[in-house]
């Protein structure tokens, strides 16, 4: 696991905050794991920018749910195969957050890898 994700980052995400302006649409190509951002700049007009995509989901604690037969070694092996990174979210000891979706799981490979890791 890596660094903790702060409440500010979570709130910015939930409120749709993005430092890049004028994005009016996003398209995703599964085969190349690439996104295309459609921008409508008031001065430059319509543009399409290619960018990378890091698929993610938020999950709760999977301990005791027979995830990979409760084997940490097997889970770590599969994490390597699918480029999975798991980051704990900052909960500040809040009981509701502690019992909720408190981990961000990302795949540095593709959306398909992220989904396959959980199948």
C-alpha positions in Angstrom: 0.0 0.0 0.0 1.2 3.5 -0.7 0.4 7.0 0.7 -3.0 7.9 2.2 -5.5 9.8 0.1 -6.7 12.9 1.9 -10.3 14.1 2.4 -9.6 17.2 0.2 -8.7 15.0 -2.7 -11.8 12.9 -2.2 -14.0 16.0 -1.9 -12.5 17.6 -5.1 -13.2 14.3 -7.0 -16.8 14.1 -5.7 -17.5 17.7 -6.6 -16.1 17.3 -10.1 -13.1 19.5 -9.6 -10.5 19.4 -12.4 -7.7 22.0 -13.1 -8.1 21.4 -16.8 -10.7 23.8 -18.2 -13.3 23.4 -21.0 -13.7 19.6 -21.0 -17.1 18.9 -22.5 -16.8 15.1 -23.1 -14.6 12.1 -22.6 -14.3 9.0 -24.7 -12.5 5.8 -23.7 -10.8 3.2 -26.0 -10.6 -0.1 -24.1 -8.1 -1.7 -26.5 -5.4 1.0 -26.0 -6.5 2.1 -22.4 -6.5 5.7 -23.8 -9.0 8.5 -23.2 -9.8 11.3 -25.5 -10.9 14.5 -23.9 -13.1 16.8 -26.0 -12.5 20.4 -25.1 -14.4 23.4 -26.2 -12.0 26.3 -25.7 -13.7 29.7 -26.2 -10.6 31.1 -28.0 -9.2 28.0 -29.8 -12.4 26.2 -30.5 -13.1 22.4 -30.4 -10.1 20.2 -29.7 -9.5 16.5 -28.9 -6.6 15.6 -26.6 -5.3 12.1 -26.0 -4.5 11.2 -22.4 -3.8 8.1 -20.3 -6.5 6.5 -18.0 -5.9 5.0 -14.6 -9.0 2.9 -13.8 -9.9 2.8 -10.1 -12.6 1.7 -7.6 -13.2 2.2 -4.0 -13.6 -0.9 -1.9 -14.1 -1.9 1.7 -12.2 -4.4 3.8 -12.2 -7.8 2.1 -10.7 -9.6 5.1 -12.7 -12.8 5.8 -14.6 -12.8 2.5 -12.4 -15.6 1.0 -10.9 -13.1 -1.4 -8.2 -15.2 -3.2 -8.8 -17.9 -0.6 -7.7 -15.4 2.1 -4.1 -15.9 0.8 -2.0 -12.7 0.9 0.6 -14.4 -1.2 -1.9 -15.2 -4.0 -3.4 -11.7 -3.7 0.0 -10.1 -4.1 0.8 -12.3 -7.1 -2.4 -11.3 -8.8 -1.8 -7.6 -7.9 1.5 -7.9 -9.8 -0.1 -9.6 -12.8 -2.8 -6.9 -13.1 -0.7 -3.8 -12.1 -2.8 -3.3 -9.0 -2.1 -0.6 -6.4 -4.1 -0.3 -3.2 -4.2 3.0 -1.3 -6.0 3.5 2.1 -8.3 6.5 2.3 -8.0 8.9 5.2 -10.8 8.1 7.7 -9.8 10.1 10.8 -11.2 7.3 12.8 -14.7 7.9 11.7 -16.7 4.7 12.3 -18.8 5.0 9.2 -15.8 5.5 7.0 -13.8 2.8 8.7 -16.6 0.3 8.0 -17.2 1.6 4.4 -15.3 2.0 1.2 -11.9 2.9 2.7 -9.4 1.7 0.0 -8.8 3.0 -3.5 -7.7 0.2 -5.9 -6.1 1.2 -9.2 -4.8 -0.8 -12.1 -1.7 0.7 -13.8 -2.5 -1.6 -16.8 -6.2 -1.4 -17.9 -9.8 -1.4 -16.9 -10.0 -5.0 -17.9 -7.2 -5.9 -15.5 -8.9 -4.0 -12.7 -12.2 -6.0 -13.2 -10.4 -9.3 -13.8 -8.5 -8.9 -10.5 -11.8 -8.9 -8.6 -13.4 -11.8 -10.5 
